[in-house]
Amino acid sequence: MRQLNQNKKPSKFKTDCLGICERRSGYCTGCGRTNEEIFDWIILSEDEKKAILETPRVDIKKL
């Protein structure tokens, strides 16, 4: 498990959370991100956040 870096600067990337979360089959029905992506967001590097935001989201309607 990753450790939170207390000296980390605020991220330039905003989460893509829509505030309508409901977890289904390991994905959020609002933003389509995985549970792991959501839970780890605050400890991810800028490059990791950028990669997540550039990755197409899962179509929850098909789950």
C-alpha positions, -999 to 999 in steps of 0.1 A, spaced: 0 0 0 12 35 -8 21 60 19 7 95 19 34 121 13 28 149 38 49 174 18 31 169 -15 19 200 -33 -17 204 -43 -25 186 -76 -30 206 -108 -55 179 -118 -90 179 -105 -108 147 -100 -135 138 -126 -160 130 -99 -196 139 -107 -208 135 -71 -234 108 -81 -214 78 -69 -227 43 -67 -203 14 -70 -213 -14 -93 -191 -42 -105 -160 -24 -92 -167 9 -110 -184 41 -100 -217 47 -119 -210 85 -120 -175 88 -133 -167 53 -145 -135 50 -126 -124 19 -107 -127 17 -69 -88 17 -68 -85 49 -89 -110 66 -66 -95 55 -33 -59 62 -44 -65 96 -60 -50 117 -32 -18 97 -32 -12 93 -69 15 112 -87 7 139 -112 16 115 -141 -7 88 -127 -36 112 -123 -31 125 -159 -31 89 -172 -63 81 -154 -80 113 -168 -68 105 -203 -81 69 -201 -116 63 -216 -142 56 -188 -162 24 -186 -197 26 -199 -216 16 -167 -248 10 -186 -232 -21 -202 -223 -37 -168 
